[in-house]
């Protein structure tokens, strides 16, 4: 079956010439003169890739991308904007919404074909990558039908790339689903009344973010942010609900994760209430040492002073002072901003 490409462009010459080039290269091409016609074709055909102008009547390119992202069945379709040089702000807005690439008009035959082939190949690689990740969570589901359904659902999902500092969601946002971390490191945070940021969780590969809010159907009670460049995908709430209804082991696993999170938060609150700042810093270091993704190949922790301050609920300056004390006591080794734990047992037995 031929790959089907949809071109949404109000300029007849650009639309028809691009269509001719792609058809000569073996693709099936559908054409639309505006966003409204384009969305009709998306809903009535199986589309593998979309080329879309930004400025159009009826419904512009930003609107088309927004509507595609709202539907889990179309959010994974590779999307390339066709733009004029003067539309830089619109390009940025489109890329923030999840567009995969853009072509600046006028473009030649090779630029068009390379952009299309690159995005189609990347989609195939992402689906393979995502399938491998799903195999690692096979223990969630005991019935073969459940695993098959999870994999079928995954084939339509977009693997999203995130840079350090990117916000995945804000506190108070309505949850569209559960986020699955595929690579990198993420954190959830809350801001206290005095303006301090407290880290409520750290997540890496194969971890889920946002389970509680989805299960309780309530807004997120914290914010999620990228700590290290990575990838993730969104499992839509509808898919989660279907799996929970059909496969009890999925719900059981989510409850186990939630129980662990609650226990961690209770321990964190008790430490903040009763532990001295030295004892709290020792506990933070020990907890970070248990997480493989926080250490590099030499065993040094990859975490900033600000992040440790957020975990311990103390000032950054206090963290630096205590770390210097720990280094002089040979409990840790400092290498620039990196830290290696030398005395785990001594840290664990540190008096309050």
C-alpha positions in Angstrom: 0.0 0.0 0.0 1.4 3.4 -1.0 2.3 6.1 1.5 -0.5 8.7 1.5 0.5 12.4 1.8 -1.9 15.3 2.3 -1.0 18.8 1.0 -3.0 21.6 2.5 -2.1 24.8 0.5 -4.2 27.7 -0.9 -1.7 28.5 -3.6 -2.7 26.4 -6.6 0.8 26.5 -8.3 2.6 25.3 -5.1 0.0 22.7 -4.3 -0.1 21.2 -7.7 3.6 21.3 -8.4 4.4 19.7 -5.0 1.7 17.0 -5.7 3.3 16.2 -9.1 6.8 15.8 -7.6 5.5 13.5 -4.9 3.4 11.4 -7.2 6.4 10.9 -9.6 8.3 9.6 -6.5 5.7 7.0 -5.8 3.5 8.6 -3.2 -0.3 8.8 -3.2 -1.2 12.5 -2.8 -4.4 14.2 -1.6 -4.9 18.0 -2.0 -6.8 20.5 0.0 -7.2 24.3 -0.6 -7.6 25.2 3.1 -7.5 23.8 6.6 -11.2 23.0 6.7 -11.0 20.8 3.5 -7.7 19.3 4.9 -9.3 18.2 8.2 -12.2 16.6 6.2 -9.6 14.5 4.3 -7.8 13.6 7.5 -11.1 12.3 9.0 -12.0 10.3 5.9 -8.6 8.9 4.7 -5.6 7.2 6.2 -2.9 9.9 6.1 0.8 9.1 6.6 2.2 12.7 6.4 0.8 16.2 6.1 2.3 19.2 4.3 0.5 22.3 5.4 0.7 26.1 4.7 0.4 28.4 7.7 -1.6 31.3 6.3 -4.9 30.1 4.8 -8.6 31.0 4.7 -11.2 29.0 6.6 -8.7 27.3 9.0 -5.0 28.2 9.1 -2.1 25.8 9.6 -1.8 26.5 13.3 -5.5 25.6 13.7 -5.0 22.4 11.7 -2.1 21.3 13.9 -4.1 22.1 17.1 -7.0 20.0 16.0 -4.8 17.1 15.0 -3.1 17.1 18.4 -6.5 17.0 20.2 -7.3 13.6 18.6 -5.1 10.7 19.7 -5.7 9.0 16.4 -4.2 11.9 14.4 -1.7 13.4 16.9 1.1 11.1 15.6 0.9 12.0 12.0 4.2 13.7 10.9 3.5 17.4 10.1 5.6 19.7 8.0 4.7 23.4 7.7 5.1 25.2 4.3 6.0 28.8 5.3 7.0 32.2 3.9 10.2 33.8 5.2 8.2 36.5 7.0 6.3 34.0 9.2 9.0 33.3 11.7 6.8 33.9 14.8 4.2 31.5 13.3 6.9 28.9 12.7 8.0 29.1 16.3 4.4 28.7 17.5 3.9 25.7 15.2 7.0 24.0 16.4 6.0 24.5 20.0 2.6 22.9 19.2 4.5 19.8 17.9 5.2 20.3 14.2 8.0 18.1 13.0 9.6 20.3 10.4 9.1 23.2 8.1 10.0 24.2 4.5 10.5 27.8 3.5 8.9 28.8 0.2 10.1 28.7 -2.5 11.6 25.2 -2.1 13.0 22.9 -4.8 12.2 19.3 -5.6 15.1 17.8 -3.5 14.3 19.9 -0.4 10.7 18.7 -0.6 11.6 15.0 -1.1 14.3 15.0 1.6 12.0 16.6 4.2 9.3 14.0 3.4 11.6 11.0 3.4 13.3 12.2 6.6 10.0 12.5 8.5 8.6 9.2 7.3 11.8 7.4 8.2 11.9 9.0 11.7 8.3 8.0 12.3 9.1 4.4 11.5 12.2 4.5 13.8 10.1 6.0 16.6 7.5 3.3 16.4 10.2 0.6 16.6 11.8 2.4 19.6 8.4 2.8 21.3 7.6 -0.9 20.7 10.8 -1.9 22.4 10.0 0.3 25.4 6.6 -1.3 25.7 8.1 -4.8 25.8 9.8 -3.7 29.1 6.4 -3.0 30.7 4.8 -6.3 29.6 4.5 -7.2 33.2 1.7 -4.6 33.5 -0.7 -6.9 31.6 -1.1 -10.7 32.1 -3.5 -11.3 29.2 -2.0 -11.3 25.6 -4.9 -9.3 24.3 -4.1 -6.5 26.6 -0.5 -6.3 25.5 -1.5 -6.4 21.9 -3.9 -3.6 22.4 -1.3 -1.5 24.2 1.1 -2.0 21.3 -1.6 -1.2 18.7 -2.4 2.1 20.6 1.3 2.9 20.7 1.6 2.8 17.0 -0.5 5.9 16.7 1.3 7.9 19.4 3.9 10.6 18.8 7.3 10.2 20.5 8.0 13.7 21.7 11.5 15.2 22.1 12.1 17.5 25.1 15.0 19.8 25.9 16.3 20.6 29.4 14.0 23.2 31.0 11.0 22.4 28.9 7.7 22.4 30.8 5.5 19.2 30.1 2.6 20.5 32.1 1.8 23.2 34.7 0.1 22.8 38.0 -3.7 23.3 37.5 -3.7 21.9 33.9 -6.3 19.3 33.1 -4.6 15.9 32.5 -4.9 14.7 28.9 -3.4 11.3 29.9 -0.4 9.7 31.5 3.1 10.5 30.4 5.6 7.7 29.8 9.3 8.6 29.9 11.3 6.9 27.2 14.7 8.6 27.8 16.2 11.4 29.7 15.3 12.7 33.2 12.2 14.6 34.3 11.0 16.1 37.6 7.7 17.2 39.2 7.7 20.3 41.4 5.5 22.5 43.6 6.0 26.1 44.6 5.6 26.9 48.3 3.8 30.1 49.5 7.2 31.8 50.1 8.2 31.1 46.5 10.5 28.1 47.0 10.4 25.3 44.5 10.1 21.8 46.1 10.8 18.7 44.0 8.1 16.1 44.5 9.4 13.4 42.2 12.2 12.5 39.8 11.5 10.2 36.8 13.6 8.4 34.2 13.1 5.7 31.5 9.9 3.7 31.8 8.5 5.8 34.6 5.0 7.2 34.5 4.1 10.8 35.3 0.6 12.0 36.2 -1.1 8.8 37.3 -2.9 10.2 40.3 -4.5 13.1 38.4 -5.8 10.9 35.7 -7.2 8.2 38.0 -8.9 10.9 40.2 -10.0 13.0 37.2 -8.6 16.1 38.8 -6.1 18.9 37.6 -2.4 18.3 38.1 -1.3 19.3 41.6 2.3 19.9 40.5 4.3 20.9 37.4 6.5 18.6 35.3 9.7 19.8 33.8 12.7 18.2 31.9 15.9 17.9 33.9 17.9 16.3 31.1 17.2 16.1 27.3 14.9 13.2 26.6 11.8 11.7 24.9 8.4 10.9 26.2 4.9 10.1 24.9 1.4 10.7 26.1 -0.9 7.7 26.7 -4.4 9.3 26.2 -6.8 9.2 29.1 -9.3 7.2 27.0 -6.7 4.5 26.4 -5.9 4.3 30.1 -9.5 4.1 31.0 -10.1 1.2 28.5 -7.0 -0.7 29.8 -8.1 -0.2 33.4 -11.6 -1.5 32.7 -10.4 -4.6 30.9 -7.2 -5.6 32.7 -7.0 -5.5 36.5 -3.3 -5.9 36.5 -2.9 -2.4 34.9 -4.8 -0.8 37.8 -2.9 -2.9 40.4 0.4 -1.7 39.0 -0.6 1.9 39.0 -1.8 1.6 42.6 1.6 0.1 43.5 3.3 3.1 41.9 1.0 5.6 43.7 1.6 3.8 47.0 5.3 4.1 46.6 5.0 7.8 45.7 2.8 8.5 48.8 5.3 6.7 51.1 8.2 8.7 49.6 6.3 12.0 50.2 5.4 11.0 53.8 9.0 10.3 54.5 10.0 13.6 52.9 7.5 15.5 55.1 8.7 13.8 58.2 12.3 14.5 57.4 11.5 18.2 56.8 9.7 18.4 60.1 12.1 16.6 62.4 15.5 16.2 60.7 18.3 18.7 61.0 19.6 20.2 57.7 22.6 17.9 57.8 20.5 14.8 58.3 18.1 15.9 55.5 21.1 16.5 53.1 22.4 13.0 54.0 19.1 11.5 53.2 18.9 13.3 49.8 22.4 12.1 48.9 21.5 8.5 49.8 18.3 8.6 47.8 20.0 10.0 44.8 22.7 7.3 45.1 20.0 4.6 44.7 18.9 6.0 41.4 21.1 4.8 38.6 20.1 7.7 36.2 21.6 10.3 38.6 25.1 9.0 38.3 27.6 9.1 35.4 30.1 6.3 34.5 32.5 7.3 37.3 29.8 7.1 40.0 29.4 10.9 40.4 25.9 12.2 40.9 24.6 14.4 38.1 22.4 16.8 40.1 22.6 20.5 40.7 22.8 22.3 44.0 19.5 23.9 43.2 17.8 20.5 42.7 19.2 19.2 46.0 18.0 22.3 47.8 14.5 21.7 46.3 14.6 18.0 47.5 15.7 18.9 51.0 13.6 22.0 51.4 16.6 24.2 52.3 18.4 27.2 50.7 21.0 26.6 48.0 23.7 28.3 50.1 23.0 25.9 52.9 23.4 22.9 50.5 26.8 24.2 49.4 28.0 24.7 53.0 26.9 21.2 54.1 28.5 19.6 51.1 31.7 21.3 51.9 31.4 20.0 55.5 30.7 16.4 54.2 33.7 16.6 51.9 36.0 17.7 54.7 34.6 14.8 56.8 35.4 12.4 53.9 31.7 11.4 53.5 31.7 12.6 49.9 34.2 13.6 47.2 33.6 16.8 45.2 34.8 17.2 41.7 33.7 20.6 40.5 29.9 20.4 40.8 29.9 16.6 40.7 29.6 14.6 43.9 30.6 11.0 44.7 29.4 9.3 47.9 32.2 7.7 49.9 30.6 6.7 53.1 27.0 5.5 52.6 26.8 3.9 56.0 28.3 6.9 57.8 25.7 9.1 56.0 22.9 6.8 57.0 24.0 6.8 60.6 24.5 10.5 60.8 23.0 11.9 64.0 20.1 14.2 63.8 
